[in-house]
């Protein structure tokens, strides 16, 4: 009887949600908590430049600069529209002028992720990427996906290399999509008033 009660308690006890982690960040954290954590760790957050300049004023992404693997990187923290929960962490290395340095950095990133996460698939293709000055069309890409919502991507564009690592919590990403749809319906109802 005690074994049955113990098994029932384990089954019925709340299970900790799976969160993706990068540095001090965990998906599912509230925006206010993230901002407090950044302040405590002396990380200077700024609104995403695209969001800050848009007419919508979408402040659901905040960025900061960091040095990772001895290269300048931008870390973007992406939040759900309505509830303000962290669901995406995106690390970008842009404008790596030296081809060899870019390839070496991608190898370091891939090895680091490969030690911690199980590789799901790897594919090659073509893609487009922008930096502050230029748009690079028709770049060769290598995308590696890992179990749990993590991916890395290398863009080979002429004499430049761009690397992106994305931690996307798929459950919260779906929640964000529902929140966005709900906000659209609210706006549609407002238009019926006129």
N, CA and C of each residue as an Amber inpcrd file, in Angstrom:
protein
   582
   0.8200000  -1.1990000   0.0000000   0.0000000   0.0000000   0.0000000
   0.8660000   1.2660000   0.0000000   1.9350000   1.2470000   0.7900000
   2.8210000   2.4150000   0.8270000   3.4630000   2.6630000  -0.5320000
   3.8180000   1.5680000  -1.2360000   4.4160000   1.7100000  -2.5620000
   3.4290000   2.3580000  -3.5230000   2.1630000   1.9790000  -3.4430000
   1.1380000   2.5450000  -4.3160000   0.9740000   4.0380000  -4.0300000
   0.9490000   4.3940000  -2.7670000   0.8170000   5.8080000  -2.3940000
   2.0260000   6.5920000  -2.8830000   3.2260000   6.0360000  -2.7230000
   4.4460000   6.7030000  -3.1780000   4.4230000   6.8880000  -4.6940000
   4.0300000   5.8670000  -5.4190000   3.9500000   5.9520000  -6.8820000
   2.9200000   6.9970000  -7.2900000   1.7760000   7.0340000  -6.6330000
   0.7380000   8.0270000  -6.9460000   1.2410000   9.4440000  -6.6690000
   1.9990000   9.6240000  -5.5870000   2.5270000  10.9480000  -5.2610000
   3.5140000  11.4050000  -6.3350000   4.3370000  10.4840000  -6.8200000
   5.2980000  10.8310000  -7.8600000   4.5680000  11.1970000  -9.1450000
   3.5630000  10.4130000  -9.4980000   2.8110000  10.6690000 -10.7300000
   2.0630000  11.9900000 -10.6530000   1.4500000  12.2730000  -9.5110000
   0.6150000  13.4640000  -9.3780000   1.3900000  14.7270000  -8.9950000
   2.6490000  14.5870000  -8.6040000   3.4090000  15.7730000  -8.2080000
   3.7140000  16.6170000  -9.4380000   3.7670000  17.9340000  -9.2570000
   4.0350000  18.7960000 -10.4060000   5.4330000  18.5460000 -10.9610000
   5.5210000  18.5510000 -12.2680000   6.7850000  18.3120000 -12.9390000
   7.3800000  19.6530000 -13.3390000   8.6740000  19.8140000 -13.0820000
   9.3520000  21.0340000 -13.5000000   9.3270000  21.1150000 -15.0190000
   9.0190000  22.2740000 -15.5420000   9.0110000  22.4670000 -16.9850000
  10.4190000  22.4490000 -17.5490000  10.5410000  22.0440000 -18.7710000
  11.8230000  22.0040000 -19.4500000  12.1340000  23.3990000 -19.9540000
  13.2530000  23.9420000 -19.5440000  13.6430000  25.2810000 -19.9840000
  14.9920000  25.1900000 -20.6840000  15.1550000  25.9930000 -21.7160000
  16.4390000  26.0940000 -22.3950000  17.2850000  27.1180000 -21.6570000
  18.5710000  26.8690000 -21.5660000  19.4510000  27.7650000 -20.8240000
  20.6280000  28.2100000 -21.6700000  20.9300000  29.4820000 -21.5510000
  22.1520000  30.0490000 -22.1090000  22.6470000  31.0740000 -21.1100000
  23.8940000  30.9230000 -20.6760000  24.5050000  31.8380000 -19.7170000
  23.6120000  31.9170000 -18.4760000  23.1090000  33.0850000 -18.1290000
  22.2630000  33.2340000 -16.9320000  20.7730000  33.2070000 -17.2710000
  20.4390000  33.0050000 -18.5300000  19.0500000  33.0980000 -18.9760000
  18.4080000  31.7220000 -19.0700000  17.1240000  31.6710000 -18.7290000
  16.3020000  30.4570000 -18.8640000  14.9970000  30.8500000 -19.5380000
  14.6080000  30.0900000 -20.5450000  13.3260000  30.3830000 -21.1640000
  12.2280000  30.2020000 -20.1170000  11.1780000  30.9970000 -20.2450000
  10.0710000  30.9610000 -19.2910000  10.1710000  32.0530000 -18.2410000
  11.3210000  32.7350000 -18.1490000  11.4600000  33.8140000 -17.1790000
  10.6660000  35.0350000 -17.6290000  10.0860000  35.7310000 -16.6630000
   9.3380000  36.9550000 -16.9520000  10.3140000  38.0680000 -17.3400000
   9.8550000  38.9630000 -18.1990000  10.6910000  40.0540000 -18.6950000
  11.2710000  40.8850000 -17.5480000  10.4610000  41.1500000 -16.5500000
  10.9290000  41.9600000 -15.4180000  12.0650000  41.2460000 -14.6850000
  11.9290000  39.9390000 -14.5050000  12.9720000  39.1610000 -13.8370000
  14.2620000  39.1740000 -14.6590000  14.1280000  39.0760000 -15.9760000
  15.2900000  39.1180000 -16.8660000  15.9900000  40.4720000 -16.7270000
  15.2100000  41.5570000 -16.7110000  15.7890000  42.8890000 -16.5790000
  16.4950000  43.0630000 -15.2320000  15.8960000  42.5180000 -14.1670000
  16.5270000  42.5860000 -12.8420000  17.8300000  41.7840000 -12.8150000
  17.8020000  40.6190000 -13.4340000  18.9920000  39.7650000 -13.4900000
  20.1020000  40.4510000 -14.2870000  19.7320000  41.1300000 -15.3680000
  20.7130000  41.8500000 -16.1800000  21.3490000  42.9790000 -15.3710000
  20.5180000  43.7080000 -14.6420000  21.0260000  44.8080000 -13.8220000
  21.9840000  44.2820000 -12.7490000  21.5870000  43.1870000 -12.1080000
  22.4210000  42.5760000 -11.0640000  23.7710000  42.1250000 -11.6230000
  23.7820000  41.6510000 -12.8710000  25.0030000  41.1480000 -13.4980000
  25.6940000  42.1940000 -14.3730000  25.2490000  43.4490000 -14.2540000
  25.8370000  44.5780000 -14.9880000  25.8450000  44.3590000 -16.4960000
  24.7340000  43.8540000 -17.0020000  24.5530000  43.6810000 -18.4350000
  23.6630000  44.8070000 -18.9240000  24.1570000  45.5650000 -19.8770000
  23.4230000  46.7180000 -20.3900000  22.4930000  46.2870000 -21.5250000
  21.2140000  46.2170000 -21.2230000  20.2100000  45.8140000 -22.2110000
  19.7550000  47.0230000 -23.0130000  19.3850000  46.7870000 -24.2700000
  18.8250000  47.8470000 -25.1020000  17.7040000  47.2500000 -25.9520000
  16.7290000  48.0850000 -26.2960000  15.6590000  47.6290000 -27.1780000
  16.2580000  47.2880000 -28.5250000  15.7020000  46.2850000 -29.1570000
  16.1390000  45.9070000 -30.4920000  15.9710000  47.0990000 -31.4150000
  17.0140000  47.4160000 -32.1940000  16.9970000  48.6090000 -33.0520000
  15.8390000  48.5870000 -34.0420000  15.5640000  47.4520000 -34.6400000
  14.4610000  47.3530000 -35.6000000  13.1360000  47.6160000 -34.9040000
  12.9600000  47.0160000 -33.7170000  11.7180000  47.2030000 -32.9670000
  11.5770000  48.6420000 -32.5010000  12.6790000  49.2420000 -32.0570000
  12.6240000  50.6140000 -31.5530000  12.2780000  51.6090000 -32.6560000
  12.6840000  51.3120000 -33.8880000  12.4310000  52.2220000 -35.0060000
  11.1190000  51.9550000 -35.7230000  10.4540000  50.8580000 -35.3850000
   9.2140000  50.5360000 -36.0960000   8.0610000  51.3690000 -35.5550000
   7.0320000  51.5460000 -36.3720000   5.8670000  52.3170000 -35.9490000
   5.0750000  51.5750000 -34.8850000   5.1740000  50.2560000 -34.8820000
   4.4420000  49.4620000 -33.9000000   5.0530000  49.5930000 -32.5090000
   6.3610000  49.8890000 -32.4470000   7.0160000  50.0070000 -31.1550000
   7.1130000  48.6910000 -30.4270000   7.2510000  47.5910000 -31.1490000
   7.3180000  46.2590000 -30.5670000   8.5620000  46.1300000 -29.6970000
   8.3720000  46.0640000 -28.4060000   9.4950000  45.9790000 -27.4720000
   9.6220000  44.5690000 -26.9130000   9.2920000  43.5650000 -27.7010000
   9.3480000  42.1920000 -27.2210000  10.6940000  41.5470000 -27.4330000
  11.6800000  42.3250000 -27.8440000  13.0340000  41.8170000 -27.9900000
  13.9940000  42.8470000 -27.4300000  14.9030000  42.3900000 -26.5870000
  15.9570000  43.2580000 -26.0850000  17.2960000  42.5850000 -26.3610000
  18.3090000  43.3980000 -26.6080000  19.6250000  42.9040000 -27.0030000
  20.6930000  43.3960000 -26.0410000  21.8330000  42.7370000 -26.0950000
  23.0360000  43.2370000 -25.4580000  24.2450000  42.6750000 -26.1920000
  25.3670000  43.3660000 -26.0500000  26.6060000  42.9280000 -26.6860000
  27.3970000  42.0830000 -25.7050000  28.1090000  41.0980000 -26.2450000
  28.9340000  40.2210000 -25.4280000  30.1280000  39.7890000 -26.2610000
  31.1140000  39.2330000 -25.6170000  32.2420000  38.6340000 -26.3070000
  32.1960000  37.1450000 -25.9970000  31.9880000  36.3420000 -27.0290000
  31.8900000  34.8930000 -26.8680000  32.9120000  34.2430000 -27.7850000
  33.7040000  33.3470000 -27.2640000  34.7980000  32.7170000 -28.0110000
  35.7220000  33.7860000 -28.5990000  35.9280000  34.8600000 -27.8540000
  36.8110000  35.9650000 -28.2260000  36.3760000  36.6790000 -29.5090000
  35.0920000  36.6650000 -29.7780000  34.5250000  37.3840000 -30.9190000
  33.3250000  38.1910000 -30.4210000  33.1240000  39.3790000 -30.9980000
  31.9750000  40.2080000 -30.6330000  30.6830000  39.5470000 -31.1010000
  29.7160000  39.5120000 -30.1980000  28.4210000  38.8960000 -30.5020000
  27.3030000  39.7710000 -29.9570000  26.1260000  39.6200000 -30.5570000
  24.9130000  40.2510000 -30.0420000  24.0060000  39.1400000 -29.5440000
  23.5360000  39.2870000 -28.3080000  22.5990000  38.3260000 -27.7320000
  21.2360000  39.0070000 -27.6980000  20.2430000  38.3520000 -28.2920000
  18.8740000  38.8860000 -28.3210000  17.9860000  38.0070000 -27.4570000
  17.2100000  38.6380000 -26.6070000  16.2600000  37.9470000 -25.7410000
  14.8610000  38.2880000 -26.2590000  14.0970000  37.2560000 -26.6330000
  12.8020000  37.4590000 -27.2830000  11.6950000  36.9880000 -26.3370000
  10.6780000  37.8390000 -26.1680000   9.5990000  37.5920000 -25.2110000
   8.2590000  37.4060000 -25.9060000   7.3600000  36.6840000 -25.2430000
   6.0030000  36.5270000 -25.7590000   5.3110000  37.8890000 -25.7440000
   4.3630000  38.0780000 -26.6810000   3.6970000  39.3670000 -26.8830000
   2.9480000  39.8740000 -25.6470000   2.1270000  39.0250000 -25.0740000
   1.2070000  39.4830000 -24.0290000   1.7370000  39.1930000 -22.6280000
   2.2000000  37.9760000 -22.3950000   2.6060000  37.5750000 -21.0500000
   4.0470000  37.9450000 -20.7290000   4.8340000  38.3140000 -21.7310000
   6.2000000  38.7750000 -21.4970000   7.1410000  37.7130000 -20.9540000
   7.0190000  36.4850000 -21.4490000   7.9060000  35.4100000 -21.0140000
   9.0190000  35.2080000 -22.0410000  10.2150000  34.9670000 -21.5600000
  11.3570000  34.7340000 -22.4430000  11.1740000  33.4010000 -23.1550000
  11.0900000  33.4350000 -24.4930000  10.9510000  32.1790000 -25.2300000
  12.0670000  31.9570000 -26.2380000  12.8640000  32.9680000 -26.5330000
  13.9400000  32.8080000 -27.4910000  15.1970000  33.5290000 -27.0620000
  16.3260000  32.8620000 -27.2670000  17.6380000  33.4590000 -27.0210000
  18.4150000  33.2570000 -28.3080000  18.8320000  34.3610000 -28.9230000
  19.5070000  34.2890000 -30.2190000  20.8700000  34.9560000 -30.0930000
  21.9090000  34.2190000 -30.4620000  23.2730000  34.7410000 -30.4120000
  23.7390000  34.9170000 -31.8490000  24.1680000  36.1310000 -32.1830000
  24.6160000  36.4510000 -33.5440000  26.0500000  36.9520000 -33.5310000
  26.8500000  36.3580000 -34.3770000  28.1750000  36.8900000 -34.6820000
  28.0790000  37.3950000 -36.1130000  28.2200000  38.6970000 -36.3060000
  28.0840000  39.2890000 -37.6370000  29.4190000  39.8900000 -38.0630000
  29.6060000  39.9480000 -39.3580000  30.7680000  40.6230000 -39.9460000
  32.1010000  40.0210000 -39.5450000  32.2100000  38.7210000 -39.5250000
  33.5090000  38.1150000 -39.2820000  34.2700000  38.2050000 -40.5990000
  35.1810000  39.1670000 -40.6630000  35.8680000  39.5010000 -41.9110000
  36.8010000  38.3990000 -42.3820000  37.4390000  37.7120000 -41.4520000
  38.4130000  36.6990000 -41.8100000  37.7160000  35.3490000 -41.9660000
  37.8140000  34.7730000 -43.1500000  37.1210000  33.5150000 -43.4500000
  37.5770000  32.4070000 -42.4980000  38.8800000  32.2910000 -42.2760000
  39.3980000  31.2390000 -41.3960000  38.9010000  31.4010000 -39.9660000
  38.8630000  32.6490000 -39.4830000  38.3430000  32.9070000 -38.1320000
  36.8780000  32.5150000 -38.0270000  36.1070000  32.8220000 -39.0700000
  34.6850000  32.4690000 -39.0840000  34.4660000  30.9670000 -39.0630000
  35.2330000  30.2460000 -39.8650000  35.1160000  28.7830000 -39.9020000
  35.5380000  28.1830000 -38.5600000  36.6130000  28.7160000 -37.9650000
  37.0980000  28.2140000 -36.6670000  36.0610000  28.4750000 -35.5690000
  35.4460000  29.6490000 -35.6040000  34.4150000  29.9720000 -34.6120000
  33.2400000  29.0130000 -34.7410000  32.8120000  28.7440000 -35.9730000
  31.6930000  27.8220000 -36.1720000  32.0320000  26.4330000 -35.6290000
  33.2620000  25.9920000 -35.8320000  33.6950000  24.6920000 -35.2950000
  33.6370000  24.6830000 -33.7660000  34.1020000  25.7730000 -33.1300000
  34.0510000  25.8650000 -31.6610000  32.6070000  25.8120000 -31.1630000
  31.7400000  26.5860000 -31.8140000  30.3280000  26.6200000 -31.4220000
  29.7080000  25.2370000 -31.5950000  29.9670000  24.6090000 -32.7350000
  29.3960000  23.2800000 -33.0100000  29.8760000  22.2400000 -32.0040000
  31.1600000  22.2510000 -31.6920000  31.7030000  21.2880000 -30.7180000
  31.0940000  21.5110000 -29.3410000  30.9670000  22.7750000 -28.9500000
  30.3890000  23.0940000 -27.6370000  28.9410000  22.6170000 -27.5500000
  28.1420000  22.9210000 -28.5760000  26.7430000  22.4840000 -28.5810000
  26.6500000  20.9650000 -28.6760000  27.5200000  20.3600000 -29.4760000
  27.5130000  18.9080000 -29.6460000  27.8370000  18.1400000 -28.3800000
  28.6200000  18.7440000 -27.4920000  28.9420000  18.0950000 -26.2080000
  27.7540000  18.1040000 -25.2630000  26.9200000  19.1120000 -25.3830000
  25.8150000  19.2890000 -24.4390000  24.4800000  18.7590000 -24.9650000
  24.2650000  18.8300000 -26.2800000  22.9740000  18.4820000 -26.8560000
  23.1270000  17.3940000 -27.9190000  22.0660000  16.6680000 -28.1340000
  22.0550000  15.6060000 -29.1370000  21.7010000  16.2220000 -30.4850000
  22.5700000  15.9830000 -31.4810000  22.3240000  16.5260000 -32.8190000
  21.1570000  15.7950000 -33.4530000  20.2390000  16.5580000 -34.0120000
  19.0480000  16.0010000 -34.6380000  19.2470000  15.8620000 -36.1450000
  19.6460000  16.9650000 -36.7870000  19.8730000  16.9170000 -38.2360000
  20.8240000  18.0240000 -38.6520000  21.4490000  17.8260000 -39.7940000
  22.3500000  18.8250000 -40.3540000  22.0220000  18.9450000 -41.8330000
  21.9070000  20.1860000 -42.3170000  21.5650000  20.3730000 -43.7250000
  22.3350000  21.5540000 -44.3030000  22.4880000  21.5180000 -45.6070000
  23.1260000  22.6120000 -46.3310000  22.0970000  23.2330000 -47.2610000
  22.2620000  24.5190000 -47.5250000  21.3230000  25.1890000 -48.4100000
  21.8370000  26.5490000 -48.8240000  20.9120000  27.4100000 -49.1960000
  21.2190000  28.7840000 -49.5930000  20.3300000  29.7000000 -48.7560000
  20.8510000  30.8780000 -48.4420000  20.0680000  31.8000000 -47.6420000
  20.5200000  33.2340000 -47.8160000  19.7980000  34.1450000 -47.1870000
  20.0730000  35.5670000 -47.2370000  20.2250000  36.0640000 -45.8100000
  21.1450000  37.0150000 -45.6040000  21.3490000  37.6010000 -44.2810000
  21.7240000  39.0660000 -44.4500000  21.3750000  39.8680000 -43.4440000
  21.6910000  41.3030000 -43.4630000  22.6190000  41.6190000 -42.2960000
  23.4400000  42.6260000 -42.4900000  24.1410000  43.2440000 -41.3780000
  23.7860000  44.7210000 -41.4010000  24.4860000  45.5400000 -40.6470000
  24.1090000  46.9550000 -40.5680000  24.2460000  47.6840000 -41.9060000
  25.1680000  47.2290000 -42.7460000  25.4470000  47.9510000 -43.9870000
  24.8950000  47.2910000 -45.2360000  24.9260000  45.9860000 -45.2920000
  24.6410000  45.2910000 -46.5430000  23.6480000  44.1490000 -46.3630000
  23.1090000  43.7300000 -47.5000000  22.3180000  42.5080000 -47.5740000
  23.1030000  41.5250000 -48.4180000  23.2750000  40.3220000 -47.9120000
  24.0130000  39.2980000 -48.6300000  23.0140000  38.2480000 -49.1010000
  22.8220000  38.1790000 -50.4060000  21.9050000  37.2070000 -51.0040000
  22.6880000  35.9730000 -51.4240000  22.0040000  34.8790000 -51.5110000
  22.5600000  33.6410000 -52.0400000  23.8290000  33.2050000 -51.3190000
  23.7890000  33.1650000 -50.0110000  24.9040000  32.6710000 -49.2080000
  24.7480000  31.1590000 -49.0300000  25.8620000  30.4600000 -48.9940000
  25.8210000  29.0380000 -48.6650000  25.5780000  28.9260000 -47.1590000
  24.7150000  28.0140000 -46.7510000  24.3990000  27.8660000 -45.3250000
  24.5900000  26.4230000 -44.8720000  24.9660000  26.2890000 -43.6180000
  24.9690000  24.9880000 -42.9520000  24.1410000  25.1770000 -41.6950000
  23.0960000  24.3830000 -41.5520000  22.2280000  24.4530000 -40.3750000
  22.3190000  23.1340000 -39.6250000  22.5820000  23.2330000 -38.3360000
  22.6120000  22.0550000 -37.4740000  21.5250000  22.2290000 -36.4290000
  20.6310000  21.2630000 -36.3430000  19.5580000  21.3030000 -35.3500000
  19.8460000  20.2630000 -34.2780000  19.5490000  20.6530000 -33.0400000
  19.7460000  19.7870000 -31.8870000  18.4000000  19.5250000 -31.2360000
  18.2760000  18.4150000 -30.5630000  17.0360000  18.0860000 -29.8530000
  16.7670000  19.1620000 -28.8050000  15.5100000  19.5570000 -28.6760000
  15.1270000  20.5070000 -27.6470000  14.9570000  21.9380000 -28.1100000
  15.1070000  22.2230000 -29.4010000  14.8390000  23.5790000 -29.8760000
  16.0650000  24.4540000 -30.0610000  17.2290000  23.8500000 -30.2380000
  18.4570000  24.6120000 -30.4080000  18.9780000  24.3710000 -31.8220000
  19.4540000  25.4310000 -32.4540000  20.0310000  25.2780000 -33.7870000
  21.1860000  26.2490000 -33.9470000  22.1000000  25.8900000 -34.8390000
  23.1880000  26.7970000 -35.1950000  23.2030000  26.9020000 -36.7150000
  23.6240000  28.0630000 -37.1980000  23.6320000  28.2790000 -38.6410000
  24.8720000  29.0740000 -39.0200000  25.5770000  28.6010000 -40.0340000
  26.7250000  29.3050000 -40.5890000  26.3390000  29.8170000 -41.9660000
  26.5480000  31.1160000 -42.1960000  26.3340000  31.7260000 -43.5090000
  27.7090000  31.9930000 -44.1100000  27.9530000  31.4400000 -45.2790000
  29.1930000  31.7120000 -46.0160000  28.8300000  32.6610000 -47.1580000
  29.2040000  33.9310000 -46.9860000  28.8480000  34.9580000 -47.9550000
  30.1210000  35.6370000 -48.4370000  30.4900000  35.4060000 -49.6540000
  31.6840000  36.0090000 -50.2380000  32.8590000  35.8720000 -49.2650000
  33.3880000  36.9740000 -48.7940000  34.5350000  36.9340000 -47.8820000
  34.1280000  37.1350000 -46.4160000  32.8520000  36.9870000 -46.1100000
  32.3790000  37.1810000 -44.7370000  31.7240000  35.9070000 -44.2370000
  31.6940000  35.7870000 -42.9160000  31.0270000  34.6620000 -42.2660000
  30.1000000  35.2270000 -41.1970000  28.9150000  34.6550000 -41.1190000
  27.9340000  35.0330000 -40.1060000  27.5160000  33.7510000 -39.4080000
  27.3940000  33.8180000 -38.0970000  26.9980000  32.6320000 -37.3340000
  25.8590000  33.0250000 -36.4060000  24.8500000  32.1720000 -36.3520000
  23.6970000  32.3960000 -35.4730000  23.4210000  31.1190000 -34.6940000
  23.1900000  31.2610000 -33.4050000  22.7370000  30.1490000 -32.5670000
  21.4020000  30.5730000 -31.9780000  20.4160000  29.6800000 -32.0840000
  19.0660000  29.9930000 -31.6100000  18.6190000  28.9630000 -30.5790000
  18.1640000  29.4550000 -29.4330000  17.5070000  28.6340000 -28.4170000
  16.0430000  29.0580000 -28.4440000  15.1720000  28.2190000 -28.9630000
  13.7590000  28.5710000 -29.0710000  12.9320000  27.5410000 -28.3110000
  12.2210000  28.0010000 -27.2890000  11.3280000  27.1420000 -26.5130000
  10.0390000  26.9970000 -27.3220000   9.8460000  25.8320000 -27.9380000
   8.7310000  25.6550000 -28.8720000   7.3680000  25.8030000 -28.2020000
   7.2480000  25.3910000 -26.9520000   5.9680000  25.5290000 -26.2460000
   5.6220000  27.0150000 -26.0730000   6.5930000  27.8070000 -25.6430000
   6.3470000  29.2380000 -25.4720000   6.2340000  29.9610000 -26.8130000
   6.9060000  29.4510000 -27.8270000   6.7620000  30.0410000 -29.1660000
   5.3190000  29.8700000 -29.6610000   4.7320000  28.6910000 -29.4130000
   3.3200000  28.4710000 -29.7790000   2.4120000  29.3920000 -28.9740000
   2.7160000  29.5450000 -27.6740000   1.9280000  30.4430000 -26.8350000
   1.9880000  31.8620000 -27.4000000   3.1690000  32.2870000 -27.8440000
   3.3150000  33.6150000 -28.4230000   2.4580000  33.7650000 -29.6820000
   2.4310000  32.7240000 -30.5000000   1.6060000  32.7710000 -31.7110000
   0.1320000  32.9560000 -31.3510000  -0.3370000  32.2550000 -30.3210000
  -1.7240000  32.4130000 -29.8820000  -1.9630000  33.8190000 -29.3380000
  -0.9970000  34.3370000 -28.5940000  -1.1260000  35.6890000 -28.0540000
  -1.2050000  36.7080000 -29.1930000  -0.3820000  36.5280000 -30.2170000
  -0.4090000  37.4380000 -31.3640000  -1.7570000  37.3720000 -32.0760000
  -2.2950000  36.1590000 -32.2440000  -3.6040000  36.0080000 -32.8820000
  -4.6850000  36.6940000 -32.0570000  -4.6190000  36.5440000 -30.7540000
  -5.5920000  37.1860000 -29.8660000  -5.5200000  38.6930000 -29.9650000
  -4.3030000  39.2390000 -30.0820000  -4.1390000  40.6820000 -30.2140000
  -4.6920000  41.1630000 -31.5520000  -4.5420000  40.3580000 -32.5900000
  -5.0890000  40.7140000 -33.9030000  -6.6160000  40.7540000 -33.8440000
  -7.2280000  39.7740000 -33.1560000  -8.6910000  39.7490000 -33.0520000
  -9.1970000  40.9750000 -32.3090000  -8.4700000  41.3890000 -31.2610000
  -8.8580000  42.5720000 -30.5020000  -8.8380000  43.7970000 -31.4050000
  -7.7910000  43.9240000 -32.2240000  -7.6970000  45.0600000 -33.1400000
  -8.8270000  45.0200000 -34.1650000  -9.1850000  43.8170000 -34.6570000
 -10.2790000  43.6850000 -35.6280000 -11.6040000  44.1300000 -35.0120000
 -11.8330000  43.7900000 -33.7350000 -13.0640000  44.2120000 -33.0720000
 -13.1340000  45.7250000 -32.9470000 -11.9970000  46.3630000 -32.6990000
 -11.9600000  47.8170000 -32.6010000 -12.3710000  48.4560000 -33.9240000
 -11.9550000  47.8760000 -35.0390000 -12.2730000  48.4650000 -36.3290000
 -13.7770000  48.3860000 -36.6300000 -14.4600000  47.4350000 -36.0010000
 -15.9110000  47.3190000 -36.2090000 -16.6830000  48.4610000 -35.5480000
 -16.0330000  49.1660000 -34.6330000 -16.6860000  50.2630000 -33.9220000
 -16.9090000  51.4790000 -34.8160000 -16.1770000  51.5840000 -35.8890000
 -16.2490000  52.7840000 -36.7360000 -17.2080000  52.5990000 -37.8900000
